[in-house]
Amino acid sequence: MNIVLLGAPGAGKGTQAQRLVEEFGVAHISTGDLLRAAVKNQTELGVQAKGYMDAGQLVPDELVIGLVKERLGEDDAQKGFLLDGFPRNTAQAVALDSELSEMGRDIDAALLVDVASEVIIERLSSRRVCRDCGYTGTAADESCPRCSGEMYQRDDDKPETVKNRLDVYESQTAPLVEYYKGHGILKSVDGDRPMDVVYADVKEALAL
Ligand code: AMP
């Protein structure tokens, strides 16, 4: 199972990915998570990426593509992967195709989790993430329901940055829907429903 997850920030890609990982044991490769870890650990990549992330802009392609290439080579990704938040533009999609073809692998499906932008704005403003295990919850979670860790609001989920992120999504990432449609591998689910219902549709769309 090699899958690319598409959808606006806050569409629920990460949540659906967590469920697929639990059930099928594939590698969850979230470039946002990898970049946040790099920022937290103050690696050279993290220092370079931070300003772009804080502004809700895309981190330069060469940095992110390198990160994904390295991650796809790790052991757990050999069984299958879910790419979450990558590719984010056509250049990244082309780089991914060429890297996978060098590895003798390909993408089985690009799955769009489709949610209207008004819903996205509301969701992002109430999203909270566990500092310890990365669980995604809402402002109603006082502590992490999975590990009791502290829940916090990502800086880039604050209203001033959310608008930039949605603009970036519309102008740079949304065209990937046509890209993967052209490759005949696009699947789509309506993400504006309870997560269990969405998950059932995800499995059906992926024929799992
Ligand atoms: P996410 O958690 O996917 O919403 O990503 C958070 C931030 O990390 C984005 O707003 C970007 O600044 C950066 N980022 C994540 N994935 C990518 C990517 N594929 N290309 C460029 N920047 C990225």
Residues whose N, C-alpha, C, O or C-beta is under 5 A from the ligand:
A	BS01	AMP	P9 T31 G32 D33 L35 Y52 M53 G56 Q57 L58 V59 V64 G85 F86 P87 R88
